[in-house]
């Protein structure tokens, strides 16, 4: 099943047949704008079940993102739960709040394929 993520914070769901199973995720995510921070960095994650304790990192901390540059994703999600969404985590600095999606500074999109049996 292919899901086209259009923005952070929007929930998407897989069919019930995927629940509690291992799900392979392949595809790309990207940012919708350039980002260049001198002091803080952002990661891109998939969040499961609206629980920020259950996340899968798609891209490690980076201070620089280029608009529309494809970031490849190849992950296995164990014990899948609905819904899923893209989110960012910011490392924080004197000028930036530390935490999840603090000000929506990094807007993302993606096209990910999900496989399970």
HELIX and SHEET records of a PDB file:
HELIX    1   1 UNK A   16  UNK A   18  5                                   3    
SHEET    1   A 4 UNK A   2  UNK A   5  0                                        
SHEET    2   A 4 UNK A 108  UNK A 115 -1                                        
SHEET    3   A 4 UNK A  23  UNK A  31 -1                                        
SHEET    4   A 4 UNK A  71  UNK A  77 -1                                        
SHEET    1   B 2 UNK A  35  UNK A  36  0                                        
SHEET    2   B 2 UNK A  64  UNK A  65 -1                                        
SHEET    1   C 4 UNK A  51  UNK A  62  0                                        
SHEET    2   C 4 UNK A  42  UNK A  48 -1                                        
SHEET    3   C 4 UNK A  84  UNK A  90 -1                                        
SHEET    4   C 4 UNK A  99  UNK A 100 -1                                        
END                                                                             
